[in-house]
Amino acid sequence: MSTSALRNLISLKLKPLSISYPQARIFRNPLASPARKMSTFVQAPHKLLVIPGPIEVTDEVLYANAHPSMSHMSPDFAPVFGDCIRMIRQGRASGSSDAQPFLIAGSGTLGWDQVSANLVEPGENALVLHSGYFADSFADCLQIYGANVDQVKAEIGGAVKEADIERALKAKKYKVVTVTHVDTSTAVLSNVKAVAEVVKRVSPDTLVVVDAVCSVASEEIQMDAWGIDAVLTASQKGLGTPPGLSIVVASQKAIQVFENRSTPVTTYYGSWKKWLPIMKAYENNSAAYFATPPVNLIYAFHASLTQIMQGSVSLEQRFKLHQDASRRIKKAAEKIGFKGVPISEDVQANGMTALYFPDGFVANDIIPRLLKKDVVVAGGLHASIKDKYFRIGHMGVSVVDPSRGDIDKVISAMQETLAEARASKQ
Amino acid sequence: MSTSALRNLISLKLKPLSISYPQARIFRNPLASPARKMSTFVQAPHKLLVIPGPIEVTDEVLYANAHPSMSHMSPDFAPVFGDCIRMIRQGRASGSSDAQPFLIAGSGTLGWDQVSANLVEPGENALVLHSGYFADSFADCLQIYGANVDQVKAEIGGAVKEADIERALKAKKYKVVTVTHVDTSTAVLSNVKAVAEVVKRVSPDTLVVVDAVCSVASEEIQMDAWGIDAVLTASQKGLGTPPGLSIVVASQKAIQVFENRSTPVTTYYGSWKKWLPIMKAYENNSAAYFATPPVNLIYAFHASLTQIMQGSVSLEQRFKLHQDASRRIKKAAEKIGFKGVPISEDVQANGMTALYFPDGFVANDIIPRLLKKDVVVAGGLHASIKDKYFRIGHMGVSVVDPSRGDIDKVISAMQETLAEARASKQ
C-alpha cells in the first residue's frame, strides 16, 4: 500500500479534534509515518478475551507495541510521550484542563503507592470506601506507607452510601478519601460525583482519590467539574493497551498538597518529586531522564489514545456504547438464570458484569465450556463469594466496533453453555 | 509458510538445552505455535539504535510483544511466565541453582526500591560503591527508605579499589554493599567477583547487591560461585527486550534476611511479601494475582531469553562476542582520536563504550553527524563530565548477529563523522 493510500485509510477513520491543546493542536500519529507498514500486520487468531482487563486491543495498537527500538531520549519519541500526557489529561481519564498526569512503567497497583507515598504523610488519616476486594488492597497500601486507615464497608454488591460517608467525615479529619469507581471484584459502580459532593460539603480540605483502574474510558469522569483530586488507572482496561503502564492524574490541588509536605516522600520509584520534572519535560516535547520509560508501550498507548480521541466514535458515543453492551449482556444473562452481583441497577458497572452461577452450578460447569467456545472470562475474586460467580469484561474495541461481533458471541456462548450445563445435569 | 516449515526454520536456529530444570526441561516457544504467523512480520526500517539501552531487538521479540491480548491468569500464559523465571535463574543473569527471581512491571530503577525496602531496614547501614551516576541514585533510594548510607567513591573513570572497600567494611557494620557492575554513565566495569571476595572475607554477614542493569548478558555473573546476594537488572539492555520489566534475582540468603526482618517491608508495589507467592505460583506453571503483569512484555522477554539460552550462540560465545565487538570499537575510536572514559583496560565494560570528544570538539560536532548516518548514540550523563563525552551501546543482537553489520556501521560512521567534523573546522 502506498503512503498516500495508507494516509487516506487512516484519515477515513479519524475525525478532527474538537478540543484544544495548550502546546500542540495536532497529535502525531506514528502509524501514519511512511516507515510503518501497518497494512502488513494482523494479529494472530486467538480466543476472545472478555475478562475485566486485559481486554482485546486493535491491530494498530499491537503493531505500535512492535515499534522498532527507540531511544527514550530521542526527539522523535519525546512528542509521542508528550501527546500521551496531553491526551490523557484532556480525555475522559480526567476531563481536566490543568491536572498533572504521571505515566510510569508499572501495574495499576503502582497508582496506590503513588497516592499513599506522595499525598499522605505518615500518621495522617485516610478513609477508604469499600465496595469490594480492591478497597482492602488500597487500605493495605496506605497503611504500609504509614497512614491510619478507616474503612466504610458496603454490603457485597453494594456501594457505600453517602450518609455513611458523611457520618465518617464528621467524626474524624481525613487527608484523603478513596473510592473505587468500578470494583473489578464485584462490578459495582460507585457514584464518584456524589462522593465528591459529600466530601466537598463536609470536609473540603480532604482530597478525593478515585481508583479508576476499571472505569476510565467506560465510565464518565470529570475531575474539574466534580472536584476529583487524583484518578489512578492502568493501560490494559478501557484504555485498550497491553498491561504495563501505571497512569495517575493529579489535580493542581493535589500537586500543591504534595509540594507542601512537611515530611519527605516515602517512595523512590513512585516519587512525584522525581517524576514531575520528567512529565513536564516530555509535555514540552523534550526528553528527560529519571528511569527508562516503557517506550514501546508508550507507542501502543499513543495508538490507542489516538483511536479513542480521534476515532469516528465520540467519547459520548463511547460511553453510550458501553452502556448498551452492558445492558444487553446483563439482560441476556438474567433471562437464562444468572443473577448479577451488584444489588441494584444504579450500582452496575458499564464495562464489566459479575454474575452468580444459577443454583446447582459451579465455575467448572460454566467457565471451561465458555473456553471451549473460545470465550475467555474471569473467575470470582471477592473472597466471600469467590466460587459463586464469574466476571465478564466488555470494554474498548469489543464494544465500540460492532463489526467484530464480540458481544453477540459472548451472549450466544453464555446461552449455549448454560443449556449444555443444564443438559449434563439431567 | 506451513507450520512444519516454520518449525523447521525455528529448529535450525535453536540448539538443545544443556542445562537442567527442576520443573520443566523444555521451554515452550510461543513463536512455534501454529497460530503465530511469524513469517509475515518484519520490523519497520529505522535508525540503528546503539545507545546503552534500549538496544536493537529481533523481529521475533517484537512480534512476541505484539501477541494478542491474553489473560494473566490463563493456563496458556502461566508456563510462559514460569519459563522466564526458570530461564533468568539458570541463565547468566544469575548463574544460580536456587536464587529467587522477581519479574515485575517497571523500570530497572524499581530494583533499587526492591533492595532498599525488602533487604534493608530503616536505620541500618548501607555501603554504596560509586563508579558513576547510578551509585548516587541507588544511595538516594536507600536513604529514602531509611538506610544510613556511606559511599566509597572512585575517581571518574575508575572502579572502587578493594583496599578501600576493606577499610570501609572494617570501620562499620553494613547490612548491604552495593556495586554497579557496569555504570551506564561511565562505561566502567567493576570487578564484582573481587568485591564479593572482600565482603565475604571481612564482613561475611553483609549482603552483596549488584546493580547489573547494564551488564546482564554482556558480562559474566556467577551468583552462587562468587557469593552474590541480589542481582538487579532490566529488560532493555543485554536481555534484548523492550523496556518495562524490572528483574531482580535474590539469593536464598537474601530471601532469609528478608523473611527475618524485624520491621515491616516499606514498599507496597515492590514488596517481596506480595510477590514471592506470585513468583512461586508462576514457576509452578499456575497463575496467581497481586498486580497484573505486563503480559505482552513477558511474551517478548520469553522470546528473547529463548534466543539467548537456546540460540546457536552459546552463553560463553556471547560474552566473547561482546568482548570482541567492544575491543574493535574502542580500538577504532582511539585510533582516530577519541579517548575512553575508563582510566584503564581492566575497568572497561564490554557492552558499552564511553568516549571523550577529541580536544576542540563538542557533542554537537559529533552526535548529529552520527544521527545523519542513521546511527543513534547517547550523550554524556555523568554530571562532572556531561558535555565532554558520549556513549555507545554494543549489546545483544547488534553484537551476536554479525550479518547485520551493526558494529561495522558504527565504526565507519564514527570515522566519517570525525573526518567531517575536522574538515568543517578547517
Chai-1 contact restraints between the chains, C-beta under 6 A:
chainA,res_idxA,chainB,res_idxB,connection_type,confidence,min_distance_angstrom,max_distance_angstrom,comment,restraint_id
A,A35,B,A44,contact,1.0,0.0,6.0,A-B,restraint_1
A,A35,B,P45,contact,1.0,0.0,6.0,A-B,restraint_2
A,R36,B,A44,contact,1.0,0.0,6.0,A-B,restraint_3
A,Q43,B,P68,contact,1.0,0.0,6.0,A-B,restraint_4
A,A44,B,A35,contact,1.0,0.0,6.0,A-B,restraint_5
A,A44,B,R36,contact,1.0,0.0,6.0,A-B,restraint_6
A,A44,B,P68,contact,1.0,0.0,6.0,A-B,restraint_7
A,P45,B,A35,contact,1.0,0.0,6.0,A-B,restraint_8
A,H46,B,P68,contact,1.0,0.0,6.0,A-B,restraint_9
A,L49,B,S69,contact,1.0,0.0,6.0,A-B,restraint_10
A,I51,B,S71,contact,1.0,0.0,6.0,A-B,restraint_11
A,P54,B,S69,contact,1.0,0.0,6.0,A-B,restraint_12
A,E56,B,S69,contact,1.0,0.0,6.0,A-B,restraint_13
A,V57,B,S69,contact,1.0,0.0,6.0,A-B,restraint_14
A,L62,B,A66,contact,1.0,0.0,6.0,A-B,restraint_15
A,N65,B,N65,contact,1.0,0.0,6.0,A-B,restraint_16
A,N65,B,A66,contact,1.0,0.0,6.0,A-B,restraint_17
A,A66,B,L62,contact,1.0,0.0,6.0,A-B,restraint_18
A,A66,B,N65,contact,1.0,0.0,6.0,A-B,restraint_19
A,A66,B,A66,contact,1.0,0.0,6.0,A-B,restraint_20
A,P68,B,Q43,contact,1.0,0.0,6.0,A-B,restraint_21
A,P68,B,A44,contact,1.0,0.0,6.0,A-B,restraint_22
A,P68,B,H46,contact,1.0,0.0,6.0,A-B,restraint_23
A,S69,B,L49,contact,1.0,0.0,6.0,A-B,restraint_24
A,S69,B,P54,contact,1.0,0.0,6.0,A-B,restraint_25
A,S69,B,E56,contact,1.0,0.0,6.0,A-B,restraint_26
A,S69,B,V57,contact,1.0,0.0,6.0,A-B,restraint_27
A,S71,B,I51,contact,1.0,0.0,6.0,A-B,restraint_28
A,S71,B,V376,contact,1.0,0.0,6.0,A-B,restraint_29
A,A105,B,G106,contact,1.0,0.0,6.0,A-B,restraint_30
A,A105,B,S107,contact,1.0,0.0,6.0,A-B,restraint_31
A,A105,B,G244,contact,1.0,0.0,6.0,A-B,restraint_32
A,G106,B,A105,contact,1.0,0.0,6.0,A-B,restraint_33
A,G106,B,G106,contact,1.0,0.0,6.0,A-B,restraint_34
A,S107,B,A105,contact,1.0,0.0,6.0,A-B,restraint_35
A,S107,B,A291,contact,1.0,0.0,6.0,A-B,restraint_36
A,S107,B,T292,contact,1.0,0.0,6.0,A-B,restraint_37
A,T109,B,Y269,contact,1.0,0.0,6.0,A-B,restraint_38
A,T109,B,A291,contact,1.0,0.0,6.0,A-B,restraint_39
A,L110,B,Y269,contact,1.0,0.0,6.0,A-B,restraint_40
A,D113,B,Y268,contact,1.0,0.0,6.0,A-B,restraint_41
A,D113,B,Y269,contact,1.0,0.0,6.0,A-B,restraint_42
A,C141,B,Y268,contact,1.0,0.0,6.0,A-B,restraint_43
A,I144,B,Y268,contact,1.0,0.0,6.0,A-B,restraint_44
A,P242,B,N296,contact,1.0,0.0,6.0,A-B,restraint_45
A,P243,B,T292,contact,1.0,0.0,6.0,A-B,restraint_46
A,P243,B,P294,contact,1.0,0.0,6.0,A-B,restraint_47
A,P243,B,V295,contact,1.0,0.0,6.0,A-B,restraint_48
A,G244,B,A105,contact,1.0,0.0,6.0,A-B,restraint_49
A,G244,B,G244,contact,1.0,0.0,6.0,A-B,restraint_50
A,G244,B,P294,contact,1.0,0.0,6.0,A-B,restraint_51
A,G244,B,L297,contact,1.0,0.0,6.0,A-B,restraint_52
A,Y268,B,D113,contact,1.0,0.0,6.0,A-B,restraint_53
A,Y268,B,C141,contact,1.0,0.0,6.0,A-B,restraint_54
A,Y268,B,I144,contact,1.0,0.0,6.0,A-B,restraint_55
A,Y269,B,T109,contact,1.0,0.0,6.0,A-B,restraint_56
A,Y269,B,L110,contact,1.0,0.0,6.0,A-B,restraint_57
A,Y269,B,D113,contact,1.0,0.0,6.0,A-B,restraint_58
A,A291,B,S107,contact,1.0,0.0,6.0,A-B,restraint_59
A,A291,B,T109,contact,1.0,0.0,6.0,A-B,restraint_60
A,T292,B,S107,contact,1.0,0.0,6.0,A-B,restraint_61
A,T292,B,P243,contact,1.0,0.0,6.0,A-B,restraint_62
A,P294,B,P243,contact,1.0,0.0,6.0,A-B,restraint_63
A,P294,B,G244,contact,1.0,0.0,6.0,A-B,restraint_64
A,V295,B,P243,contact,1.0,0.0,6.0,A-B,restraint_65
A,N296,B,P242,contact,1.0,0.0,6.0,A-B,restraint_66
A,L297,B,G244,contact,1.0,0.0,6.0,A-B,restraint_67
A,V376,B,S71,contact,1.0,0.0,6.0,A-B,restraint_68
